[in-house]
Each structure stands twice: as C-alpha cells, then as structure tokens.
Amino acid sequence: MSTLSTHVLDAVLGMPAVGVAVTLYRQAERLGSGQTDTDGRIGSLGEALEPGTYRLVFDTGAYFARLEVEAFYPEVAITFVITEQRHYHVPVLLSPFAFSTYRGS
C-alpha cells in the first residue's frame, strides 16, 4: 500500500502557503482532505492507497481570496498514477497566475 503527502509554496511571498484546502479523489470517490499547516504541508492524505489514478484538488481560490489577491485559477487539480508501493509526495509551487508541480520524494 502507498502513502501520499503534499507541500504548497507561495512563490510570490516566498513562503509556505498556509491553510490551503486539499482533497484527494480516486475517480469520483473522495478519499480524504486536509489543510496545509504552517509549513505548507499535509503529511498524510488517504491511507493505504492501491495502484490506480488519483486526483488532488487544491482550493487556491479561497487561499488567494483570504490574502485579497486576484488569482486566475480558482483551483488546481493534479491527476497522477500510483504504480508501485512507496511514498508519493506531490509538491506545488503556486502564484496567482501560474503553478507547477512534480513528483517529489
């Protein structure tokens, strides 16, 4: 079984993005959710993940609204595939008009 974590960094502020709501889905099934902590991290989302296709949805619109910053993306959805038993980490580098991600460790 695999595990999953995430980390969100605000590229404009140069700081962790605190309080970003994140939800994990497998197809239409909601498996778990949480909010990023003071370091911009969620240490565990979902438990004992089987191989398959998953989607993380980051509520970036609410995050930027709290900061009173106009943003283009109301949410960031990242679809990824779990293929083997291991820990998966999905970091996001965020700004009001762009985002990037990669498979972390």
C-alpha positions as a Python dict, from the first residue, in 0.01 Angstrom:
ca = {
    (1, 'M'): (0, 0, 0),
    (2, 'S'): (119, 353, -76),
    (3, 'T'): (104, 678, 119),
    (4, 'L'): (73, 1037, -1),
    (5, 'S'): (180, 1382, 118),
    (6, 'T'): (183, 1730, -34),
    (7, 'H'): (352, 2066, 14),
    (8, 'V'): (237, 2405, -120),
    (9, 'L'): (473, 2701, -153),
    (10, 'D'): (361, 3054, -241),
    (11, 'A'): (615, 3172, -499),
    (12, 'V'): (512, 3538, -470),
    (13, 'L'): (552, 3559, -94),
    (14, 'G'): (844, 3317, -87),
    (15, 'M'): (675, 3131, 198),
    (16, 'P'): (470, 2819, 265),
    (17, 'A'): (105, 2854, 160),
    (18, 'V'): (-79, 2811, 490),
    (19, 'G'): (-441, 2695, 508),
    (20, 'V'): (-485, 2565, 153),
    (21, 'A'): (-766, 2309, 149),
    (22, 'V'): (-670, 1992, -41),
    (23, 'T'): (-894, 1699, -131),
    (24, 'L'): (-787, 1358, -263),
    (25, 'Y'): (-1010, 1167, -506),
    (26, 'R'): (-999, 832, -680),
    (27, 'Q'): (-1241, 872, -970),
    (28, 'A'): (-1548, 1033, -806),
    (29, 'E'): (-1476, 893, -459),
    (30, 'R'): (-1345, 1140, -202),
    (31, 'L'): (-1073, 963, -5),
    (32, 'G'): (-953, 1237, 226),
    (33, 'S'): (-893, 1604, 277),
    (34, 'G'): (-697, 1847, 489),
    (35, 'Q'): (-545, 2192, 508),
    (36, 'T'): (-181, 2282, 474),
    (37, 'D'): (-10, 2355, 805),
    (38, 'T'): (221, 2643, 898),
    (39, 'D'): (493, 2485, 682),
    (40, 'G'): (254, 2448, 386),
    (41, 'R'): (241, 2069, 428),
    (42, 'I'): (-10, 1791, 467),
    (43, 'G'): (182, 1490, 590),
    (44, 'S'): (-77, 1228, 502),
    (45, 'L'): (-377, 1220, 269),
    (46, 'G'): (-568, 896, 231),
    (47, 'E'): (-437, 573, 372),
    (48, 'A'): (-313, 253, 215),
    (49, 'L'): (-352, 370, -145),
    (50, 'E'): (-379, 96, -405),
    (51, 'P'): (-233, 128, -756),
    (52, 'G'): (-453, 348, -974),
    (53, 'T'): (-528, 700, -1090),
    (54, 'Y'): (-585, 972, -828),
    (55, 'R'): (-658, 1344, -827),
    (56, 'L'): (-555, 1611, -577),
    (57, 'V'): (-764, 1929, -582),
    (58, 'F'): (-615, 2241, -421),
    (59, 'D'): (-859, 2524, -331),
    (60, 'T'): (-631, 2802, -448),
    (61, 'G'): (-917, 3047, -500),
    (62, 'A'): (-1004, 3056, -129),
    (63, 'Y'): (-635, 3082, -36),
    (64, 'F'): (-577, 3390, -255),
    (65, 'A'): (-914, 3543, -155),
    (66, 'R'): (-802, 3536, 210),
    (67, 'L'): (-489, 3724, 104),
    (68, 'E'): (-703, 3966, -100),
    (69, 'V'): (-508, 3876, -413),
    (70, 'E'): (-671, 3842, -755),
    (71, 'A'): (-597, 3497, -897),
    (72, 'F'): (-665, 3329, -1230),
    (73, 'Y'): (-702, 2967, -1109),
    (74, 'P'): (-982, 2902, -856),
    (75, 'E'): (-844, 2552, -809),
    (76, 'V'): (-550, 2341, -913),
    (77, 'A'): (-627, 1977, -994),
    (78, 'I'): (-338, 1735, -1034),
    (79, 'T'): (-406, 1387, -1167),
    (80, 'F'): (-138, 1124, -1108),
    (81, 'V'): (-88, 749, -1116),
    (82, 'I'): (26, 527, -831),
    (83, 'T'): (204, 229, -982),
    (84, 'E'): (408, 76, -703),
    (85, 'Q'): (412, 51, -327),
    (86, 'R'): (601, 354, -192),
    (87, 'H'): (551, 701, -50),
    (88, 'Y'): (438, 962, -302),
    (89, 'H'): (489, 1335, -248),
    (90, 'V'): (321, 1596, -470),
    (91, 'P'): (458, 1948, -414),
    (92, 'V'): (301, 2257, -571),
    (93, 'L'): (468, 2591, -638),
    (94, 'L'): (188, 2847, -655),
    (95, 'S'): (136, 3204, -769),
    (96, 'P'): (-184, 3391, -863),
    (97, 'F'): (-135, 3329, -1236),
    (98, 'A'): (74, 3010, -1253),
    (99, 'F'): (156, 2686, -1080),
    (100, 'S'): (398, 2398, -1120),
    (101, 'T'): (431, 2053, -970),
    (102, 'Y'): (650, 1745, -987),
    (103, 'R'): (678, 1404, -825),
    (104, 'G'): (874, 1463, -510),
    (105, 'S'): (1029, 1222, -266),
}
